[in-house]
Amino acid sequence: DVDLVMLTGSLETADLFTSWKPTLRMNAETSGKNALVITAAADIDQAIKDLVKSAFGHAGQKCSAASLAIIEASVYDDPSFHTRLTDAVRSLKVGSATDLSTIMGPLIAPARGPLERALTSLEHGETWLVEPQQIDENTWTPGVRKDVEPGSWFHLTECFGPVLGLMRADDLTHAIELQNAPIYGLTGGLQSLDPKEIDFWRENVQVGNAYINRHITGAIVRRQPFGGWKRSSVGSGTKPGGPDHLHSYGTWHTCTGGSADTRDCVADSAIADYQSAWNNYFTLEHDPSGLACESNVLRYHPLDMVIVRIDTDDTTEAHLLRTAAAITGVPIEFSTPARETDDQLATRLSAQTGEARLRLLTKTNDKVLEAAQATGLTVDESIVTGIGRLDLLRFVKEQAISQTMHRYGRLIRSGL
């Protein structure tokens, strides 16, 4: 038997594994359709440099690579922007990985499926700014598609290779809407020197790893713990390289038994611990690296919903879950067999939207698990421990934000 699967791969692979065994416990970092937003307040030359590195480093074969650039209208409509981007892309020397002068190497395998389509054909309204050329079976020059339309195939599909699409946005709000549109939420970037734009983007972008005024690839352990939101993550959602990931490897147990008075005392202690953990940890932004030149913050966002499947909702565990939901501000629903059959719950879950978690504190059938997995709900069979640092993790999602804090060596924080 397999106790736990740790996967880095596509969403299709994760879905395949769970189709074999709906009860499979799996933590996975999956697909992404990652975009870098460029506003009129950006340093355009620096933005182009970071965009090209994000899109074509490792031939675009990193899960965090940028395959979209969403550009504010005044920049997008400026011919000089396209000229400079074209020059930067064409300057990349493509060749063998054994040639030290190579900047962009080959694919790991011949282009197939979505990547082959992205390299060889255009969608409605699109044109090539830089048309890719096939050099040999595994080697392509980089391609840039212009005028990618909202909701189009390339806007929403992960291709995993050296193809970049350009989209025009009316303003930052529109750009964020386009950036958040795919079902994935792995990485995303912003290029802007306007503090108000930066703050607005930070609070509205739906990605697990956010990057400001830098390239969006190359996450480093502790600085940028890595993992996405939405369909870019399956399982616990704790980020590898972060302080919570080790918790997802094991199974927690509590000491049971004791009198009713003892259980009440334990519950009171747990509630106090919940409040302390929320006030002193989960509501704070954490930057353990403490670099002067780069901010690397880990923070926590409340989930949209927690659904609890439980035998009865008048237990100590249910009371603690209600308390945790109240402290974190997360809506919570209890589903009991007396009020809702497994089949009814499965039907309801199939229509669930948003970032939600299904807590299973009683046995259920495979239909419930399959419905939850099909809609991207996290299925969580962990017990209620009464420990705030553990239990409140089930009500939040993690986000790592990395921001360049200097301008050509001049520190922004100190103004030096």
C-alpha positions, 0 to 999 in steps of 0.5 A, a space after each residue: 500500500 502507498 501511504 502518500 504520493 508527493 508529485 510534481 507534474 501536470 494536473 492531468 497526471 494528478 487526476 490520473 492517479 486519483 482516478 485509479 484510487 480516489 482515497 489516495 493521499 497525495 500532495 502535488 504541485 501541478 500545472 500553471 498558466 503563468 502571466 507577467 503584468 507590465 504597466 505603464 509605471 514599469 521600467 520597461 527595459 527592465 521589464 523586458 529583461 525579466 520577461 524574456 528570462 521568465 519566458 525562455 529560461 530553460 526553454 520555457 520548461 519550468 512550471 513557473 515559466 511565464 507563457 503570457 505577458 499582459 501589458 497595459 494599453 499605452 505600453 502595448 500600443 507603443 511600437 518601440 515596446 514590440 521592437 525592444 522585445 523582439 530584439 531581446 528575444 532574437 538575441 537569445 542564442 539557441 543551441 546544444 546544452 553542451 555549448 557554453 555559448 548557448 543561452 536557450 537549449 533544447 526541449 527534453 523531448 520532441 514537441 507534442 500536444 499543446 506545445 506543438 500546437 503553440 509552436 506551429 499554429 495561431 489562434 483567431 486574431 493572433 499574429 507572430 511577433 517572433 515566429 519560432 523555427 524548428 532547428 532539429 527534433 528537440 530544438 526550437 527558437 523562441 516564439 512570441 504570439 501577439 494579440 492573444 484574445 481573452 478566453 482563447 485557447 492560448 490564454 487558458 492552456 499550459 504549453 510548457 515550452 518556449 512560446 510567449 503570448 502577449 495580451 493587451 489590458 485596458 488598465 491594471 484591474 483588467 490585467 489582473 482579471 486576465 491573469 486570474 482567468 485560468 483555472 491555475 494559480 501557480 506563479 505570476 508577476 508584476 512590473 510596476 514602480 507605483 507603490 499603489 499599483 503594487 499594493 493593489 496587485 498583491 491583494 488581488 492576484 490569485 497565485 501561490 507565488 507572486 513576484 514583483 519587479 523581478 523574473 518569476 522563475 528560480 524559487 529558492 528554499 525558505 526565500 520563496 517556498 513554492 506551490 500554487 493556488 486553485 488547480 495548481 495544487 492538490 492536497 495539503 497546499 503547504 509549500 515545499 521549502 516553507 515552515 509548514 510542509 513537514 506537517 503534511 508528511 505525517 499523521 497526527 494523533 491526539 490522546 483520547 479519553 478522560 472525563 467530560 470536565 477534562 475534555 471541556 478543559 482541553 477544548 478551552 485550552 485549544 480555543 485559547 491556542 487558536 486565538 494565539 496562533 492566529 494573532 501571533 502567526 497567521 495574520 503576520 507576514 514572515 520574511 526569515 531571510 531578511 535581505 535588504 535588497 529583496 523582500 521575501 514574504 510568506 503570508 496566509 489567506 483565509 479559504 473561501 469555504 470549509 465543508 465538514 463531513 461528520 457523524 454529528 455536529 454537536 461534538 467537541 471537534 465540531 465546536 473547535 472547528 466552528 471556533 477556528 472558522 470564526 477566528 479565521 473568518 472562513 465560512 463553514 458548513 457541516 454535513 451529517 449523514 442524518 441530513 444529507 446522504 453521500 450521494 446528495 453531498 457528492 452532487 452538491 460538491 460537483 457545483 462547488 466553486 472557489 478555494 474550498 476544503 472538504 474535511 472528512 471526519 467520518 467515512 464516506 463513499 468514493 462518489 464524494 471523493 471523486 466529486 471533490 477532486 473533479 472540482 478541485 476541492 482539497 480533501 482533508 482527512 486529518 483529525 482535529 488536534 486542538 493545536 492552533 498552529 496545526 488546525 488553523 492551517 486547514 483554514 488558510 492557503 499560503 502565498 509567497 511574495 518576492 519583491 526587488 527592493 532596489 533600483 540598480 543597487 539603490 535600496 528602496 527601503 532606506 533611500 540610500 
